[in-house]
């Protein structure tokens, strides 16, 4: 799922700024907070895609058999 791969990439990219923010770098904290908002939106897209997958009609495994 492309959306999940995007989410993982975004988290990896945020790691450096989160680490710097933990050390007291205010600019990195601002960047990290913005990235967290972007990650939140990306996570919502992943949730949406998962729900769309659940709503699609599933093929029954025993279709066409009498058993």
CHARMM internal coordinates of N, CA and C (Angstrom, degrees):
IC EDIT
DIST 1 N 1 CA 1.4505
DIST 1 CA 1 C 1.5289
ANGL 1 N 1 CA 1 C 107.75
DIST 1 C 2 N 1.3062
ANGL 1 CA 1 C 2 N 114.46
DIHE 1 N 1 CA 1 C 2 N 120.24
DIST 2 N 2 CA 1.4671
ANGL 1 C 2 N 2 CA 121.57
DIHE 1 CA 1 C 2 N 2 CA -175.43
DIST 2 CA 2 C 1.5302
ANGL 2 N 2 CA 2 C 112.15
DIHE 1 C 2 N 2 CA 2 C -61.61
DIST 2 C 3 N 1.3148
ANGL 2 CA 2 C 3 N 117.28
DIHE 2 N 2 CA 2 C 3 N -38.01
DIST 3 N 3 CA 1.4674
ANGL 2 C 3 N 3 CA 121.25
DIHE 2 CA 2 C 3 N 3 CA -178.69
DIST 3 CA 3 C 1.5223
ANGL 3 N 3 CA 3 C 111.33
DIHE 2 C 3 N 3 CA 3 C -63.22
DIST 3 C 4 N 1.3321
ANGL 3 CA 3 C 4 N 116.92
DIHE 3 N 3 CA 3 C 4 N -38.75
DIST 4 N 4 CA 1.4590
ANGL 3 C 4 N 4 CA 120.61
DIHE 3 CA 3 C 4 N 4 CA 179.39
DIST 4 CA 4 C 1.5240
ANGL 4 N 4 CA 4 C 110.86
DIHE 3 C 4 N 4 CA 4 C -68.49
DIST 4 C 5 N 1.3231
ANGL 4 CA 4 C 5 N 116.40
DIHE 4 N 4 CA 4 C 5 N -39.43
DIST 5 N 5 CA 1.4666
ANGL 4 C 5 N 5 CA 119.80
DIHE 4 CA 4 C 5 N 5 CA 177.19
DIST 5 CA 5 C 1.5279
ANGL 5 N 5 CA 5 C 110.70
DIHE 4 C 5 N 5 CA 5 C -62.31
DIST 5 C 6 N 1.3236
ANGL 5 CA 5 C 6 N 116.68
DIHE 5 N 5 CA 5 C 6 N -39.53
DIST 6 N 6 CA 1.4615
ANGL 5 C 6 N 6 CA 121.70
DIHE 5 CA 5 C 6 N 6 CA 177.03
DIST 6 CA 6 C 1.5227
ANGL 6 N 6 CA 6 C 110.15
DIHE 5 C 6 N 6 CA 6 C -62.29
DIST 6 C 7 N 1.3264
ANGL 6 CA 6 C 7 N 117.01
DIHE 6 N 6 CA 6 C 7 N -43.46
DIST 7 N 7 CA 1.4632
ANGL 6 C 7 N 7 CA 121.79
DIHE 6 CA 6 C 7 N 7 CA 179.33
DIST 7 CA 7 C 1.5252
ANGL 7 N 7 CA 7 C 110.82
DIHE 6 C 7 N 7 CA 7 C -60.67
DIST 7 C 8 N 1.3257
ANGL 7 CA 7 C 8 N 117.04
DIHE 7 N 7 CA 7 C 8 N -45.75
DIST 8 N 8 CA 1.4677
ANGL 7 C 8 N 8 CA 120.55
DIHE 7 CA 7 C 8 N 8 CA 179.17
DIST 8 CA 8 C 1.5289
ANGL 8 N 8 CA 8 C 111.20
DIHE 7 C 8 N 8 CA 8 C -61.57
DIST 8 C 9 N 1.3290
ANGL 8 CA 8 C 9 N 116.46
DIHE 8 N 8 CA 8 C 9 N -41.48
DIST 9 N 9 CA 1.4605
ANGL 8 C 9 N 9 CA 120.77
DIHE 8 CA 8 C 9 N 9 CA 179.33
DIST 9 CA 9 C 1.5266
ANGL 9 N 9 CA 9 C 110.33
DIHE 8 C 9 N 9 CA 9 C -62.61
DIST 9 C 10 N 1.3336
ANGL 9 CA 9 C 10 N 116.96
DIHE 9 N 9 CA 9 C 10 N -42.87
DIST 10 N 10 CA 1.4595
ANGL 9 C 10 N 10 CA 121.02
DIHE 9 CA 9 C 10 N 10 CA -178.85
DIST 10 CA 10 C 1.5268
ANGL 10 N 10 CA 10 C 111.43
DIHE 9 C 10 N 10 CA 10 C -63.63
DIST 10 C 11 N 1.3229
ANGL 10 CA 10 C 11 N 117.20
DIHE 10 N 10 CA 10 C 11 N -40.38
DIST 11 N 11 CA 1.4654
ANGL 10 C 11 N 11 CA 120.73
DIHE 10 CA 10 C 11 N 11 CA 178.49
DIST 11 CA 11 C 1.5319
ANGL 11 N 11 CA 11 C 109.82
DIHE 10 C 11 N 11 CA 11 C -63.98
DIST 11 C 12 N 1.3232
ANGL 11 CA 11 C 12 N 116.55
DIHE 11 N 11 CA 11 C 12 N -42.92
DIST 12 N 12 CA 1.4606
ANGL 11 C 12 N 12 CA 119.83
DIHE 11 CA 11 C 12 N 12 CA 179.08
DIST 12 CA 12 C 1.5253
ANGL 12 N 12 CA 12 C 111.21
DIHE 11 C 12 N 12 CA 12 C -62.65
DIST 12 C 13 N 1.3361
ANGL 12 CA 12 C 13 N 116.43
DIHE 12 N 12 CA 12 C 13 N -39.61
DIST 13 N 13 CA 1.4662
ANGL 12 C 13 N 13 CA 120.16
DIHE 12 CA 12 C 13 N 13 CA 179.72
DIST 13 CA 13 C 1.5329
ANGL 13 N 13 CA 13 C 111.96
DIHE 12 C 13 N 13 CA 13 C -67.52
DIST 13 C 14 N 1.3180
ANGL 13 CA 13 C 14 N 117.48
DIHE 13 N 13 CA 13 C 14 N -29.34
DIST 14 N 14 CA 1.4603
ANGL 13 C 14 N 14 CA 121.13
DIHE 13 CA 13 C 14 N 14 CA -178.14
DIST 14 CA 14 C 1.5255
ANGL 14 N 14 CA 14 C 112.52
DIHE 13 C 14 N 14 CA 14 C -78.31
DIST 14 C 15 N 1.3092
ANGL 14 CA 14 C 15 N 117.36
DIHE 14 N 14 CA 14 C 15 N -17.51
DIST 15 N 15 CA 1.4567
ANGL 14 C 15 N 15 CA 121.80
DIHE 14 CA 14 C 15 N 15 CA -173.01
DIST 15 CA 15 C 1.5250
ANGL 15 N 15 CA 15 C 113.39
DIHE 14 C 15 N 15 CA 15 C -55.55
DIST 15 C 16 N 1.3179
ANGL 15 CA 15 C 16 N 117.52
DIHE 15 N 15 CA 15 C 16 N -44.31
DIST 16 N 16 CA 1.4645
ANGL 15 C 16 N 16 CA 121.33
DIHE 15 CA 15 C 16 N 16 CA -177.70
DIST 16 CA 16 C 1.5303
ANGL 16 N 16 CA 16 C 111.01
DIHE 15 C 16 N 16 CA 16 C -63.26
DIST 16 C 17 N 1.3361
ANGL 16 CA 16 C 17 N 116.90
DIHE 16 N 16 CA 16 C 17 N -46.46
DIST 17 N 17 CA 1.4641
ANGL 16 C 17 N 17 CA 119.91
DIHE 16 CA 16 C 17 N 17 CA -179.48
DIST 17 CA 17 C 1.5244
ANGL 17 N 17 CA 17 C 111.73
DIHE 16 C 17 N 17 CA 17 C -66.70
DIST 17 C 18 N 1.3217
ANGL 17 CA 17 C 18 N 117.12
DIHE 17 N 17 CA 17 C 18 N -36.36
DIST 18 N 18 CA 1.4663
ANGL 17 C 18 N 18 CA 119.90
DIHE 17 CA 17 C 18 N 18 CA 178.00
DIST 18 CA 18 C 1.5254
ANGL 18 N 18 CA 18 C 109.81
DIHE 17 C 18 N 18 CA 18 C -63.77
DIST 18 C 19 N 1.3126
ANGL 18 CA 18 C 19 N 116.39
DIHE 18 N 18 CA 18 C 19 N -41.89
DIST 19 N 19 CA 1.4574
ANGL 18 C 19 N 19 CA 121.04
DIHE 18 CA 18 C 19 N 19 CA 178.80
DIST 19 CA 19 C 1.5306
ANGL 19 N 19 CA 19 C 110.99
DIHE 18 C 19 N 19 CA 19 C -62.99
DIST 19 C 20 N 1.3301
ANGL 19 CA 19 C 20 N 116.24
DIHE 19 N 19 CA 19 C 20 N -44.54
DIST 20 N 20 CA 1.4687
ANGL 19 C 20 N 20 CA 120.36
DIHE 19 CA 19 C 20 N 20 CA 178.60
DIST 20 CA 20 C 1.5246
ANGL 20 N 20 CA 20 C 110.96
DIHE 19 C 20 N 20 CA 20 C -65.15
DIST 20 C 21 N 1.3262
ANGL 20 CA 20 C 21 N 116.74
DIHE 20 N 20 CA 20 C 21 N -38.70
DIST 21 N 21 CA 1.4692
ANGL 20 C 21 N 21 CA 120.47
DIHE 20 CA 20 C 21 N 21 CA 179.77
DIST 21 CA 21 C 1.5232
ANGL 21 N 21 CA 21 C 110.67
DIHE 20 C 21 N 21 CA 21 C -64.78
DIST 21 C 22 N 1.3156
ANGL 21 CA 21 C 22 N 115.54
DIHE 21 N 21 CA 21 C 22 N -37.69
DIST 22 N 22 CA 1.4642
ANGL 21 C 22 N 22 CA 120.43
DIHE 21 CA 21 C 22 N 22 CA 177.90
DIST 22 CA 22 C 1.5229
ANGL 22 N 22 CA 22 C 110.08
DIHE 21 C 22 N 22 CA 22 C -61.97
DIST 22 C 23 N 1.3359
ANGL 22 CA 22 C 23 N 116.27
DIHE 22 N 22 CA 22 C 23 N -30.58
DIST 23 N 23 CA 1.4639
ANGL 22 C 23 N 23 CA 121.61
DIHE 22 CA 22 C 23 N 23 CA 178.96
DIST 23 CA 23 C 1.5245
ANGL 23 N 23 CA 23 C 113.48
DIHE 22 C 23 N 23 CA 23 C -82.22
DIST 23 C 24 N 1.3391
ANGL 23 CA 23 C 24 N 117.23
DIHE 23 N 23 CA 23 C 24 N -2.57
DIST 24 N 24 CA 1.4551
ANGL 23 C 24 N 24 CA 120.19
DIHE 23 CA 23 C 24 N 24 CA 175.66
DIST 24 CA 24 C 1.5160
ANGL 24 N 24 CA 24 C 115.34
DIHE 23 C 24 N 24 CA 24 C 106.88
DIST 24 C 25 N 1.3129
ANGL 24 CA 24 C 25 N 118.54
DIHE 24 N 24 CA 24 C 25 N 2.61
DIST 25 N 25 CA 1.4580
ANGL 24 C 25 N 25 CA 121.86
DIHE 24 CA 24 C 25 N 25 CA 179.77
DIST 25 CA 25 C 1.5286
ANGL 25 N 25 CA 25 C 109.23
DIHE 24 C 25 N 25 CA 25 C -75.54
DIST 25 C 26 N 1.3383
ANGL 25 CA 25 C 26 N 116.27
DIHE 25 N 25 CA 25 C 26 N 109.73
DIST 26 N 26 CA 1.4629
ANGL 25 C 26 N 26 CA 120.80
DIHE 25 CA 25 C 26 N 26 CA -175.23
DIST 26 CA 26 C 1.5241
ANGL 26 N 26 CA 26 C 112.67
DIHE 25 C 26 N 26 CA 26 C -67.11
DIST 26 C 27 N 1.3271
ANGL 26 CA 26 C 27 N 117.72
DIHE 26 N 26 CA 26 C 27 N -38.72
DIST 27 N 27 CA 1.4639
ANGL 26 C 27 N 27 CA 120.41
DIHE 26 CA 26 C 27 N 27 CA 179.40
DIST 27 CA 27 C 1.5335
ANGL 27 N 27 CA 27 C 110.51
DIHE 26 C 27 N 27 CA 27 C -64.57
DIST 27 C 28 N 1.3215
ANGL 27 CA 27 C 28 N 115.98
DIHE 27 N 27 CA 27 C 28 N -40.31
DIST 28 N 28 CA 1.4607
ANGL 27 C 28 N 28 CA 119.80
DIHE 27 CA 27 C 28 N 28 CA 177.68
DIST 28 CA 28 C 1.5202
ANGL 28 N 28 CA 28 C 110.34
DIHE 27 C 28 N 28 CA 28 C -65.65
DIST 28 C 29 N 1.3142
ANGL 28 CA 28 C 29 N 117.09
DIHE 28 N 28 CA 28 C 29 N -34.45
DIST 29 N 29 CA 1.4675
ANGL 28 C 29 N 29 CA 121.00
DIHE 28 CA 28 C 29 N 29 CA 176.83
DIST 29 CA 29 C 1.5163
ANGL 29 N 29 CA 29 C 111.45
DIHE 28 C 29 N 29 CA 29 C -63.28
DIST 29 C 30 N 1.3182
ANGL 29 CA 29 C 30 N 116.27
DIHE 29 N 29 CA 29 C 30 N -40.81
DIST 30 N 30 CA 1.4643
ANGL 29 C 30 N 30 CA 120.94
DIHE 29 CA 29 C 30 N 30 CA 177.39
DIST 30 CA 30 C 1.5203
ANGL 30 N 30 CA 30 C 110.26
DIHE 29 C 30 N 30 CA 30 C -63.59
DIST 30 C 31 N 1.3321
ANGL 30 CA 30 C 31 N 116.25
DIHE 30 N 30 CA 30 C 31 N -45.92
DIST 31 N 31 CA 1.4661
ANGL 30 C 31 N 31 CA 120.05
DIHE 30 CA 30 C 31 N 31 CA 178.60
DIST 31 CA 31 C 1.5283
ANGL 31 N 31 CA 31 C 111.01
DIHE 30 C 31 N 31 CA 31 C -62.69
DIST 31 C 32 N 1.3208
ANGL 31 CA 31 C 32 N 116.45
DIHE 31 N 31 CA 31 C 32 N -41.46
DIST 32 N 32 CA 1.4640
ANGL 31 C 32 N 32 CA 120.77
DIHE 31 CA 31 C 32 N 32 CA -179.11
DIST 32 CA 32 C 1.5256
ANGL 32 N 32 CA 32 C 110.76
DIHE 31 C 32 N 32 CA 32 C -64.10
DIST 32 C 33 N 1.3248
ANGL 32 CA 32 C 33 N 116.84
DIHE 32 N 32 CA 32 C 33 N -41.72
DIST 33 N 33 CA 1.4703
ANGL 32 C 33 N 33 CA 119.40
DIHE 32 CA 32 C 33 N 33 CA 178.82
DIST 33 CA 33 C 1.5164
ANGL 33 N 33 CA 33 C 111.27
DIHE 32 C 33 N 33 CA 33 C -63.69
DIST 33 C 34 N 1.3281
ANGL 33 CA 33 C 34 N 117.20
DIHE 33 N 33 CA 33 C 34 N -40.19
DIST 34 N 34 CA 1.4595
ANGL 33 C 34 N 34 CA 120.03
DIHE 33 CA 33 C 34 N 34 CA 177.65
DIST 34 CA 34 C 1.5223
ANGL 34 N 34 CA 34 C 110.89
DIHE 33 C 34 N 34 CA 34 C -64.53
DIST 34 C 35 N 1.3236
ANGL 34 CA 34 C 35 N 115.94
DIHE 34 N 34 CA 34 C 35 N -43.12
DIST 35 N 35 CA 1.4635
ANGL 34 C 35 N 35 CA 119.28
DIHE 34 CA 34 C 35 N 35 CA 178.43
DIST 35 CA 35 C 1.5217
ANGL 35 N 35 CA 35 C 111.14
DIHE 34 C 35 N 35 CA 35 C -63.67
DIST 35 C 36 N 1.3204
ANGL 35 CA 35 C 36 N 117.46
DIHE 35 N 35 CA 35 C 36 N -35.25
DIST 36 N 36 CA 1.4633
ANGL 35 C 36 N 36 CA 120.30
DIHE 35 CA 35 C 36 N 36 CA 178.02
DIST 36 CA 36 C 1.5302
ANGL 36 N 36 CA 36 C 110.86
DIHE 35 C 36 N 36 CA 36 C -64.04
DIST 36 C 37 N 1.3293
ANGL 36 CA 36 C 37 N 117.28
DIHE 36 N 36 CA 36 C 37 N -36.78
DIST 37 N 37 CA 1.4715
ANGL 36 C 37 N 37 CA 120.69
DIHE 36 CA 36 C 37 N 37 CA 175.76
DIST 37 CA 37 C 1.5230
ANGL 37 N 37 CA 37 C 110.00
DIHE 36 C 37 N 37 CA 37 C -64.46
DIST 37 C 38 N 1.3237
ANGL 37 CA 37 C 38 N 116.44
DIHE 37 N 37 CA 37 C 38 N -42.13
DIST 38 N 38 CA 1.4631
ANGL 37 C 38 N 38 CA 120.74
DIHE 37 CA 37 C 38 N 38 CA 178.31
DIST 38 CA 38 C 1.5290
ANGL 38 N 38 CA 38 C 110.82
DIHE 37 C 38 N 38 CA 38 C -64.91
DIST 38 C 39 N 1.3214
ANGL 38 CA 38 C 39 N 116.09
DIHE 38 N 38 CA 38 C 39 N -39.12
DIST 39 N 39 CA 1.4652
ANGL 38 C 39 N 39 CA 121.18
DIHE 38 CA 38 C 39 N 39 CA 178.34
DIST 39 CA 39 C 1.5232
ANGL 39 N 39 CA 39 C 109.96
DIHE 38 C 39 N 39 CA 39 C -65.26
DIST 39 C 40 N 1.3128
ANGL 39 CA 39 C 40 N 116.48
DIHE 39 N 39 CA 39 C 40 N -40.17
DIST 40 N 40 CA 1.4656
ANGL 39 C 40 N 40 CA 120.81
DIHE 39 CA 39 C 40 N 40 CA 177.74
DIST 40 CA 40 C 1.5308
ANGL 40 N 40 CA 40 C 110.43
DIHE 39 C 40 N 40 CA 40 C -59.20
DIST 40 C 41 N 1.3210
ANGL 40 CA 40 C 41 N 117.04
DIHE 40 N 40 CA 40 C 41 N -44.09
DIST 41 N 41 CA 1.4663
ANGL 40 C 41 N 41 CA 121.18
DIHE 40 CA 40 C 41 N 41 CA 178.97
DIST 41 CA 41 C 1.5282
ANGL 41 N 41 CA 41 C 110.61
DIHE 40 C 41 N 41 CA 41 C -65.67
DIST 41 C 42 N 1.3248
ANGL 41 CA 41 C 42 N 116.63
DIHE 41 N 41 CA 41 C 42 N -39.68
DIST 42 N 42 CA 1.4645
ANGL 41 C 42 N 42 CA 120.07
DIHE 41 CA 41 C 42 N 42 CA 179.22
DIST 42 CA 42 C 1.5283
ANGL 42 N 42 CA 42 C 110.86
DIHE 41 C 42 N 42 CA 42 C -66.72
DIST 42 C 43 N 1.3196
ANGL 42 CA 42 C 43 N 116.82
DIHE 42 N 42 CA 42 C 43 N -38.67
DIST 43 N 43 CA 1.4660
ANGL 42 C 43 N 43 CA 120.83
DIHE 42 CA 42 C 43 N 43 CA 177.42
DIST 43 CA 43 C 1.5271
ANGL 43 N 43 CA 43 C 110.17
DIHE 42 C 43 N 43 CA 43 C -63.27
DIST 43 C 44 N 1.3059
ANGL 43 CA 43 C 44 N 116.62
DIHE 43 N 43 CA 43 C 44 N -37.68
DIST 44 N 44 CA 1.4636
ANGL 43 C 44 N 44 CA 121.01
DIHE 43 CA 43 C 44 N 44 CA 177.80
DIST 44 CA 44 C 1.5327
ANGL 44 N 44 CA 44 C 109.89
DIHE 43 C 44 N 44 CA 44 C -63.34
DIST 44 C 45 N 1.3277
ANGL 44 CA 44 C 45 N 117.22
DIHE 44 N 44 CA 44 C 45 N -38.04
DIST 45 N 45 CA 1.4696
ANGL 44 C 45 N 45 CA 120.78
DIHE 44 CA 44 C 45 N 45 CA 177.85
DIST 45 CA 45 C 1.5328
ANGL 45 N 45 CA 45 C 110.67
DIHE 44 C 45 N 45 CA 45 C -65.05
DIST 45 C 46 N 1.3370
ANGL 45 CA 45 C 46 N 116.48
DIHE 45 N 45 CA 45 C 46 N -39.62
DIST 46 N 46 CA 1.4630
ANGL 45 C 46 N 46 CA 120.17
DIHE 45 CA 45 C 46 N 46 CA 177.34
DIST 46 CA 46 C 1.5228
ANGL 46 N 46 CA 46 C 109.46
DIHE 45 C 46 N 46 CA 46 C -62.06
DIST 46 C 47 N 1.3277
ANGL 46 CA 46 C 47 N 117.32
DIHE 46 N 46 CA 46 C 47 N -44.92
DIST 47 N 47 CA 1.4633
ANGL 46 C 47 N 47 CA 121.24
DIHE 46 CA 46 C 47 N 47 CA 178.30
DIST 47 CA 47 C 1.5212
ANGL 47 N 47 CA 47 C 110.81
DIHE 46 C 47 N 47 CA 47 C -58.96
DIST 47 C 48 N 1.3299
ANGL 47 CA 47 C 48 N 116.06
DIHE 47 N 47 CA 47 C 48 N -42.89
DIST 48 N 48 CA 1.4601
ANGL 47 C 48 N 48 CA 121.15
DIHE 47 CA 47 C 48 N 48 CA -179.50
DIST 48 CA 48 C 1.5317
ANGL 48 N 48 CA 48 C 111.03
DIHE 47 C 48 N 48 CA 48 C -61.59
DIST 48 C 49 N 1.3285
ANGL 48 CA 48 C 49 N 116.54
DIHE 48 N 48 CA 48 C 49 N -44.73
DIST 49 N 49 CA 1.4611
ANGL 48 C 49 N 49 CA 120.66
DIHE 48 CA 48 C 49 N 49 CA -179.87
DIST 49 CA 49 C 1.5269
ANGL 49 N 49 CA 49 C 111.33
DIHE 48 C 49 N 49 CA 49 C -64.74
DIST 49 C 50 N 1.3210
ANGL 49 CA 49 C 50 N 116.76
DIHE 49 N 49 CA 49 C 50 N -38.09
DIST 50 N 50 CA 1.4570
ANGL 49 C 50 N 50 CA 120.16
DIHE 49 CA 49 C 50 N 50 CA 178.32
DIST 50 CA 50 C 1.5282
ANGL 50 N 50 CA 50 C 110.00
DIHE 49 C 50 N 50 CA 50 C -64.10
DIST 50 C 51 N 1.3176
ANGL 50 CA 50 C 51 N 116.43
DIHE 50 N 50 CA 50 C 51 N -43.89
DIST 51 N 51 CA 1.4653
ANGL 50 C 51 N 51 CA 119.58
DIHE 50 CA 50 C 51 N 51 CA 178.42
DIST 51 CA 51 C 1.5202
ANGL 51 N 51 CA 51 C 111.21
DIHE 50 C 51 N 51 CA 51 C -64.20
DIST 51 C 52 N 1.3163
ANGL 51 CA 51 C 52 N 117.67
DIHE 51 N 51 CA 51 C 52 N -39.83
DIST 52 N 52 CA 1.4627
ANGL 51 C 52 N 52 CA 120.44
DIHE 51 CA 51 C 52 N 52 CA 177.49
DIST 52 CA 52 C 1.5200
ANGL 52 N 52 CA 52 C 110.45
DIHE 51 C 52 N 52 CA 52 C -60.12
DIST 52 C 53 N 1.3092
ANGL 52 CA 52 C 53 N 117.55
DIHE 52 N 52 CA 52 C 53 N -38.57
DIST 53 N 53 CA 1.4553
ANGL 52 C 53 N 53 CA 122.06
DIHE 52 CA 52 C 53 N 53 CA 178.47
DIST 53 CA 53 C 1.5156
ANGL 53 N 53 CA 53 C 111.95
DIHE 52 C 53 N 53 CA 53 C -65.56
DIST 53 C 54 N 1.3220
ANGL 53 CA 53 C 54 N 116.81
DIHE 53 N 53 CA 53 C 54 N -35.09
DIST 54 N 54 CA 1.4654
ANGL 53 C 54 N 54 CA 120.93
DIHE 53 CA 53 C 54 N 54 CA 178.75
DIST 54 CA 54 C 1.5173
ANGL 54 N 54 CA 54 C 111.85
DIHE 53 C 54 N 54 CA 54 C -71.61
DIST 54 C 55 N 1.3198
ANGL 54 CA 54 C 55 N 116.48
DIHE 54 N 54 CA 54 C 55 N -30.87
DIST 55 N 55 CA 1.4526
ANGL 54 C 55 N 55 CA 120.88
DIHE 54 CA 54 C 55 N 55 CA -175.39
DIST 55 CA 55 C 1.5241
ANGL 55 N 55 CA 55 C 112.93
DIHE 54 C 55 N 55 CA 55 C -81.25
DIST 55 C 56 N 1.3347
ANGL 55 CA 55 C 56 N 117.73
DIHE 55 N 55 CA 55 C 56 N -17.03
DIST 56 N 56 CA 1.4555
ANGL 55 C 56 N 56 CA 120.67
DIHE 55 CA 55 C 56 N 56 CA 179.14
DIST 56 CA 56 C 1.5201
ANGL 56 N 56 CA 56 C 108.75
DIHE 55 C 56 N 56 CA 56 C -69.92
DIST 56 C 57 N 1.3296
ANGL 56 CA 56 C 57 N 116.77
DIHE 56 N 56 CA 56 C 57 N 139.85
DIST 57 N 57 CA 1.4753
ANGL 56 C 57 N 57 CA 118.53
DIHE 56 CA 56 C 57 N 57 CA 179.00
DIST 57 CA 57 C 1.5189
ANGL 57 N 57 CA 57 C 110.17
DIHE 56 C 57 N 57 CA 57 C -63.76
DIST 57 C 58 N 1.3181
ANGL 57 CA 57 C 58 N 114.83
DIHE 57 N 57 CA 57 C 58 N 134.41
DIST 58 N 58 CA 1.4620
ANGL 57 C 58 N 58 CA 120.30
DIHE 57 CA 57 C 58 N 58 CA -179.07
DIST 58 CA 58 C 1.5196
ANGL 58 N 58 CA 58 C 109.17
DIHE 57 C 58 N 58 CA 58 C -94.71
DIST 58 C 59 N 1.2965
ANGL 58 CA 58 C 59 N 115.61
DIHE 58 N 58 CA 58 C 59 N 143.91
DIST 59 N 59 CA 1.4626
ANGL 58 C 59 N 59 CA 120.09
DIHE 58 CA 58 C 59 N 59 CA 174.08
DIST 59 CA 59 C 1.5251
ANGL 59 N 59 CA 59 C 107.74
DIHE 58 C 59 N 59 CA 59 C -75.34
DIST 59 C 60 N 1.3191
ANGL 59 CA 59 C 60 N 116.46
DIHE 59 N 59 CA 59 C 60 N 131.86
DIST 60 N 60 CA 1.4638
ANGL 59 C 60 N 60 CA 118.90
DIHE 59 CA 59 C 60 N 60 CA -179.90
DIST 60 CA 60 C 1.5201
ANGL 60 N 60 CA 60 C 109.09
DIHE 59 C 60 N 60 CA 60 C -76.31
DIST 60 C 61 N 1.3044
ANGL 60 CA 60 C 61 N 117.72
DIHE 60 N 60 CA 60 C 61 N 136.53
DIST 61 N 61 CA 1.4672
ANGL 60 C 61 N 61 CA 120.67
DIHE 60 CA 60 C 61 N 61 CA -175.08
DIST 61 CA 61 C 1.5259
ANGL 61 N 61 CA 61 C 112.83
DIHE 60 C 61 N 61 CA 61 C -65.14
DIST 61 C 62 N 1.3246
ANGL 61 CA 61 C 62 N 119.44
DIHE 61 N 61 CA 61 C 62 N -26.65
DIST 62 N 62 CA 1.4451
ANGL 61 C 62 N 62 CA 121.70
DIHE 61 CA 61 C 62 N 62 CA -177.89
DIST 62 CA 62 C 1.5312
ANGL 62 N 62 CA 62 C 112.29
DIHE 61 C 62 N 62 CA 62 C -103.44
DIST 62 C 63 N 1.3005
ANGL 62 CA 62 C 63 N 117.61
DIHE 62 N 62 CA 62 C 63 N 20.74
DIST 63 N 63 CA 1.4557
ANGL 62 C 63 N 63 CA 120.20
DIHE 62 CA 62 C 63 N 63 CA -178.11
DIST 63 CA 63 C 1.5213
ANGL 63 N 63 CA 63 C 110.29
DIHE 62 C 63 N 63 CA 63 C -62.40
DIST 63 C 64 N 1.3265
ANGL 63 CA 63 C 64 N 114.89
DIHE 63 N 63 CA 63 C 64 N 132.25
DIST 64 N 64 CA 1.4492
ANGL 63 C 64 N 64 CA 120.00
DIHE 63 CA 63 C 64 N 64 CA 177.90
DIST 64 CA 64 C 1.5184
ANGL 64 N 64 CA 64 C 114.20
DIHE 63 C 64 N 64 CA 64 C 87.18
DIST 64 C 65 N 1.3371
ANGL 64 CA 64 C 65 N 117.76
DIHE 64 N 64 CA 64 C 65 N 3.79
DIST 65 N 65 CA 1.4615
ANGL 64 C 65 N 65 CA 119.78
DIHE 64 CA 64 C 65 N 65 CA 178.39
DIST 65 CA 65 C 1.5144
ANGL 65 N 65 CA 65 C 108.36
DIHE 64 C 65 N 65 CA 65 C -112.77
DIST 65 C 66 N 1.2623
ANGL 65 CA 65 C 66 N 116.06
DIHE 65 N 65 CA 65 C 66 N 159.04
DIST 66 N 66 CA 1.4626
ANGL 65 C 66 N 66 CA 121.52
DIHE 65 CA 65 C 66 N 66 CA 178.90
DIST 66 CA 66 C 1.5067
ANGL 66 N 66 CA 66 C 110.44
DIHE 65 C 66 N 66 CA 66 C -104.25
DIST 66 C 67 N 1.2567
ANGL 66 CA 66 C 67 N 119.22
DIHE 66 N 66 CA 66 C 67 N 41.76
DIST 67 N 67 CA 1.4403
ANGL 66 C 67 N 67 CA 117.28
DIHE 66 CA 66 C 67 N 67 CA -173.88
DIST 67 CA 67 C 1.4136
ANGL 67 N 67 CA 67 C 114.59
DIHE 66 C 67 N 67 CA 67 C -141.56
END
COOR INIT
IC SEED 1 N 1 CA 1 C
IC BUILD
